[in-house]
Each structure stands twice: as C-alpha cells, then as structure tokens.
Amino acid sequence: LALEETSSYLPATLERRMADVPLTREECLRNAKLLLQGLASLHEAGMIHRDVTPANWLFADGQLNLADFGMLTEASPQISRVGTEKYMPPDGRMDARADVYAAGLVIYEMVTGLPADGFPSVKDPREISRSPGQNALLQLALTACQPDPSRRFADAAEMLAGLDRLDR
C-alpha cells in the first residue's frame, strides 16, 4: 500500500466504536460478554493480559476480539507497573484481578460513555437508574473495580458468571 493509503487506516477497535455513538444496552451486554469470554480463556490457561483497554479490543466480522498480546504473561501476584496506567488497579498487583479491574473500567466506559479516569461518576444517574440493564452492568463494573482486590471478582470467569446472572 502507498503511504497515503496506510496513513488513513483506522482500526476497528472498541475505543473507536464508543467514540462514534453511544452503545445500546444490547451492544454493552454483547461486548461485555465477549470481552469477559476472551479474558476467561486467558485466565483459565494461567495467563494475564495486563493491558485491557478499549483500544486493545478489535472487531473482526462483527465480533469483538482481544488483541495486543505484547504484555501477556503468566499470572503472578507480583507488583508490576506494566500496562496502560489509568486501567491499572491501585494495588499494583498484576494478576487475574488486575485484568478484572481493567475490564470493569472498559464496561464502565461502554455504559456511561465517560473515560476510565472519570470512574465512578456518571453523566445522568437518573438515566442509568431507569435502565435495569445499564444499571446492572454498572454494578458489575463497580464490583470489578473495588480498591481492595479481595472484594473484586477472582478472575474473568467469575465476572462472566456475574454477567450471565444479570443477563437473565
């Protein structure tokens, strides 16, 4: 490809999708489920992503897929400040709960349309409270983003089970 052609390339990321128009309740639920299924597969294999952000989720054939495995590593409770700073948990531990924390922030962004560094505020609490699905997703994000790691979901599979209970 010529330089002019490649310079206008914009990847089909969740970040770009959220910038276009607000996500519907159904899109939030579908994307949250795909996000957590991808992370659960990693966690089940004893791996952690360490950089879960909307920019690292790509749409291919309409499906959301985890990308950017440059920081993928074996799960460890060690403190490691590797990743995108605003998606890292305050405790600094980079284990499955750190991926859960970041996933909670991504879900928060999908539901509220606000950036992660605005967590836990919302634009219009009345609007979210009127939507049981959005409110439930926000509650899931709040649990995932607890400052105390022992109060978060243990891994993405546990968080996915929480999402499945909400989706009924």
ChimeraX attribute file (.defattr): number of C-alpha atoms within 10 A of each C-alpha:
attribute: neighborCount
match mode: 1-to-1
recipient: residues
	/A:1	6
	/A:2	6
	/A:3	7
	/A:4	8
	/A:5	8
	/A:6	9
	/A:7	9
	/A:8	8
	/A:9	8
	/A:10	8
	/A:11	13
	/A:12	15
	/A:13	21
	/A:14	20
	/A:15	18
	/A:16	15
	/A:17	17
	/A:18	16
	/A:19	12
	/A:20	8
	/A:21	9
	/A:22	15
	/A:23	18
	/A:24	12
	/A:25	17
	/A:26	12
	/A:27	13
	/A:28	20
	/A:29	22
	/A:30	14
	/A:31	21
	/A:32	22
	/A:33	20
	/A:34	18
	/A:35	22
	/A:36	24
	/A:37	18
	/A:38	18
	/A:39	27
	/A:40	23
	/A:41	14
	/A:42	21
	/A:43	21
	/A:44	13
	/A:45	11
	/A:46	14
	/A:47	18
	/A:48	28
	/A:49	24
	/A:50	26
	/A:51	25
	/A:52	28
	/A:53	25
	/A:54	23
	/A:55	18
	/A:56	15
	/A:57	24
	/A:58	21
	/A:59	15
	/A:60	10
	/A:61	7
	/A:62	8
	/A:63	11
	/A:64	20
	/A:65	19
	/A:66	21
	/A:67	17
	/A:68	14
	/A:69	13
	/A:70	10
	/A:71	12
	/A:72	13
	/A:73	15
	/A:74	16
	/A:75	18
	/A:76	14
	/A:77	13
	/A:78	10
	/A:79	11
	/A:80	13
	/A:81	13
	/A:82	12
	/A:83	16
	/A:84	12
	/A:85	12
	/A:86	13
	/A:87	22
	/A:88	25
	/A:89	22
	/A:90	15
	/A:91	11
	/A:92	16
	/A:93	17
	/A:94	25
	/A:95	25
	/A:96	27
	/A:97	27
	/A:98	30
	/A:99	28
	/A:100	32
	/A:101	27
	/A:102	25
	/A:103	26
	/A:104	31
	/A:105	31
	/A:106	25
	/A:107	27
	/A:108	28
	/A:109	26
	/A:110	30
	/A:111	27
	/A:112	24
	/A:113	16
	/A:114	18
	/A:115	15
	/A:116	21
	/A:117	12
	/A:118	13
	/A:119	16
	/A:120	16
	/A:121	13
	/A:122	17
	/A:123	11
	/A:124	9
	/A:125	11
	/A:126	9
	/A:127	12
	/A:128	18
	/A:129	13
	/A:130	10
	/A:131	11
	/A:132	12
	/A:133	19
	/A:134	23
	/A:135	19
	/A:136	19
	/A:137	25
	/A:138	24
	/A:139	15
	/A:140	21
	/A:141	27
	/A:142	19
	/A:143	19
	/A:144	27
	/A:145	28
	/A:146	17
	/A:147	14
	/A:148	10
	/A:149	21
	/A:150	9
	/A:151	12
	/A:152	22
	/A:153	24
	/A:154	17
	/A:155	23
	/A:156	26
	/A:157	21
	/A:158	15
	/A:159	26
	/A:160	21
	/A:161	14
	/A:162	16
	/A:163	19
	/A:164	12
	/A:165	10
	/A:166	16
	/A:167	14
	/A:168	6
